[in-house]
Amino acid sequence: MARTNPLQFVQQVRSEVSKVVWPTRREVLLTTVMVFIMAALTAVFFALVDLGIRSGLQAVLSIFG
């Protein structure tokens, strides 16, 4: 594999970066809000699962304990 000279490398990097389509401020905000909503829903789901498992175990242990 041929080594690229540093100047060519920087030019290639700049060329590739110019092809990137950056998200708009609105897209970033919307995506951020959606991530927080999904994180909150996931936290609630696992809290309910934990509560159910804990209640079930307490019921089983109170019968045999």
C-alpha positions as CSV (number, residue, x, y, z in Angstrom):
1,M,0.0,0.0,0.0
2,A,1.5,3.3,-1.1
3,R,2.0,6.0,1.6
4,T,0.1,9.2,1.0
5,N,2.0,12.4,1.5
6,P,0.6,14.5,4.5
7,L,-0.6,17.3,2.2
8,Q,-2.5,14.9,0.0
9,F,-4.0,13.3,3.1
10,V,-5.2,16.6,4.4
11,Q,-6.7,17.4,1.0
12,Q,-8.5,14.1,0.9
13,V,-9.8,14.5,4.4
14,R,-11.2,18.0,3.5
15,S,-12.7,16.6,0.4
16,E,-14.5,13.8,2.3
17,V,-15.7,16.1,5.1
18,S,-17.2,18.4,2.5
19,K,-19.4,15.5,1.4
20,V,-20.9,15.0,4.8
21,V,-24.5,16.1,5.1
22,W,-24.8,17.7,8.6
23,P,-28.1,17.6,10.4
24,T,-30.1,20.8,10.9
25,R,-30.6,22.2,14.3
26,R,-34.2,21.1,14.3
27,E,-33.2,17.5,13.4
28,V,-30.7,17.4,16.3
29,L,-33.2,18.8,18.7
30,L,-35.9,16.4,17.6
31,T,-33.5,13.4,17.8
32,T,-32.3,14.5,21.2
33,V,-35.9,14.7,22.6
34,M,-36.7,11.3,21.1
35,V,-33.7,9.8,22.8
36,F,-34.7,11.2,26.2
37,I,-38.3,10.0,25.7
38,M,-37.1,6.5,24.8
39,A,-34.7,6.5,27.8
40,A,-37.6,7.5,30.2
41,L,-39.9,4.9,28.7
42,T,-37.2,2.2,29.1
43,A,-36.6,3.3,32.7
44,V,-40.3,3.1,33.5
45,F,-40.6,-0.4,31.9
46,F,-37.7,-1.8,33.8
47,A,-38.9,-0.2,37.1
48,L,-42.3,-2.0,36.6
49,V,-40.6,-5.3,35.7
50,D,-38.5,-4.9,38.8
51,L,-41.5,-4.2,41.0
52,G,-43.3,-7.2,39.6
53,I,-40.5,-9.5,40.2
54,R,-39.9,-8.2,43.7
55,S,-43.6,-8.5,44.5
56,G,-43.7,-12.1,43.1
57,L,-40.6,-13.1,45.1
58,Q,-42.0,-11.6,48.3
59,A,-45.2,-13.5,47.8
60,V,-43.4,-16.8,47.2
61,L,-41.0,-16.2,50.1
62,S,-43.9,-15.3,52.5
63,I,-45.6,-18.6,51.6
64,F,-42.5,-20.7,52.3
65,G,-40.9,-18.5,54.9
